[in-house]
Amino acid sequence: MTKNLHLWVIPLLPLIGAAINGLFGRRFKNAMVSAVALLFTAASFGWAAWAVYSLWPGGLAPHIETLFPWITAGSFSAPFGFYLDQLSMIMVLVVTGVGFLIHIYSVGYMSHEGGYYRFFAYLNLFMFFMLTLVLANNYLLMFVGWEGVGLASYLLIGFYFLKDSAANAGKKAFIVNRIGDFGFLIGMFLIIQHFGSLNYDTVFNKIAEGHFAPETGWGVFTVTALCLLFGATGKSAQVPLYVWLPDAMEGPTPVSALIHAATMVTAGIYMIARSHAIFNLAPHALEIVAIIGCLTAIFAATMGLAQTDIKRVLAYSTVSQLGYMVLACGVAAYAAGIFHLMTHAFFKALLFLGAGSVIHAIGGEQDMRRMGGLRKKIPVTFWVVTIATFAIAGFPPFAGFFSKDEILGAVFHSPYGGPVLWTIGVITAGLTSFYMFRLWFMTFFGEYKPDADLGDAHLTAAVHASPAAHGATPHADSHDDDSHGHGGVHESPWIMLAPLVILAALSVVGGWVGVPQFMGGHNEIEHFLAPAMESRSAVAGEAAAPEHTESLASPIGEIGKENKGTESTSEEWLLAGTSVFAASLGLFFAWLFYYKRRELPDRITTKIHGIYTMVLHKYYVDEGYGAIFVKPLLALSTVVFWRGVDQGVIDGLVNGAGTTSKGIGNQLRRMQSGNIRSYAAWVALGGAAVIAYMVWLGVSK
Amino acid sequence: MIPLSWYLMLSAVLFSIGVFGFLLKRNIITIFMSIELMLNAVNLSFVAFANYWNTHPQMLPSGARMVPLSGHVFVFFVMVVAAAEAAVGLAIIISVFRTRETLNVDRVNLLKL
């Protein structure tokens, strides 16, 4: 530790902003609220940038700052400290940078909303917790941030708390996350038990010094890794706990962009990447990580195909992209995962903000079937969304291409991945491209039809909050009432467009830091992240290889080799070409179905009605969870815990105590009848008793 | 010489008659008389003890000789207090009778809840 960077200032600044806005914001004017929120977020970004800059050239060793011992119990101690290495550098810059842009956007987007100060207080609070999460130097402090972002997410999803669906979505997000947190907690306990500490330093050094061989069976590392993975599935919306994220779209759009696309949901990926030393020693766990990521990617992508709510399409797309990142972690290509995390933060935030801009423009409508032809009316939004769409679909030279290609390449070569997972990944890429261009064509091309009759509204209503309900949101109302009373489609103000333009630029150039070698680039991001990702595991891997079984130690070595770019260049080109081909195929079909021959989708959906309905209902997963978990739990709670334990035992005890004393009192009450002669009788009886006692004393002597 | 126990038994019988009269009778005059009866039962035992100690002198542990007159003095006190009580009590009874037209204590229960 050469230099004190005061890293604690980075999370503290948004907390001050949250405190000021939360405590006094009610009395502030909107301009004052936004000034406070923006100032502290910008300052945080500035401080983070300065900290990264001052570590830049020699930023090889992680920079650790311990402020004070926080929790000490016996031999265990968790300090309150911060940790800045290449991984957290990227995370901090993404969180504060994208966060700041979204704050700016929110000033415009939320300007007509009630609870303006509340929104910014929550948003700043989220920034505080997220920065704590990524900067923590031990798992426990990370967990504090982890829970804190869950809280902020809950508050912001339920921002329109008068709307039932929003309040329920908030609860759902919180509860589902709690289930994942359980796994994370168990994982932490296992780490404490085996390493006696939760500090990254201590744990990873111990792992490196231990020269463990990768586990063949179900050992400590595998179980710990699986527990951590379970935590990540909750926060990062992976199968089986992804169900909360689509519902989280009930929150205001900037929230969806910041929390449920760009930053919070990537916490799970960050956590896995941070724990890579543990995962590297657990090949079984890695395989499961890869499978879960792959499953999530393809399932969410298919679910995104049939959605008509613009934000829900983006939500499923987010789940799918998070699946990619987890898949990357599962094949031990953590750097690729983090790279995709970064580019995804740019283009998905841009997509959400662009969608917000579209929604804003047409007065709160979210159903894509009521959009169309907006290309000419909101040109700036159109162009930035176009860039983002091309970026997420994976067309070169946009950012998404490089990161996705990096992941798919790693999957293909990895012993944990292989051609099967790679094929699914490529299909997912094609689906991604299809539904994103579907969104693009439906929104911006064709004719504007704000009053389109949604023939299957009853069907939609069963799936999610009906379009009518969306129309009745406070959000929509305020837009109708205020300056947008003229009802015309209009471009958003520049305070909303400026962040879009910046993010669009980042979505284009963001991928250029990871141009792979076969294309003549240097893959800077991989080399940049290498010290944080590889050093310790490489040490462990190389040291372990000679002593232990070759076959199990080799995967890590192989990944290291792959990163040096020794594989054949033509194969790389082929892989990249395949994914671009898949994306083009998606574009072509989207163009065919939603631009050229618009009657086709209807005909196809009627033909494959069964499958279509299933996809539209998201494979009935929510209903299934409801039937398998929620209903029995509810019944158990109602019958056993509520009626049985609570009402029977606890209430019985309390009421029993009450009834008993009441009964005794009732009996004793008879002594005080108010009848003087009965009192006299008591006195006489008492006197007689005393005399009898004395007589008995005398007799017995 | 009549033994002490006879006096005490008579006293106990008188006291018990007083107690039961007090408890069972409803007429306030009778109750009053029962109270007097109890007082006099106690008076009887006082004088009986005083007489007994007079004829069977005892040494106190301190060495002083016991003065048995205290029993008689108590009786006088009790009689004086009883006379005063009778005066006040009868006055109350008369005023109660004037207002309520009855001497039944069960119907003089304004203070009862």
Interface residues (C-beta under 8 A of the other chain):
Chain A: G674 N675 I676 R677 A680 A681 A684
Chain B: V19 F22 L23 V105 N109 L111 K112 L113
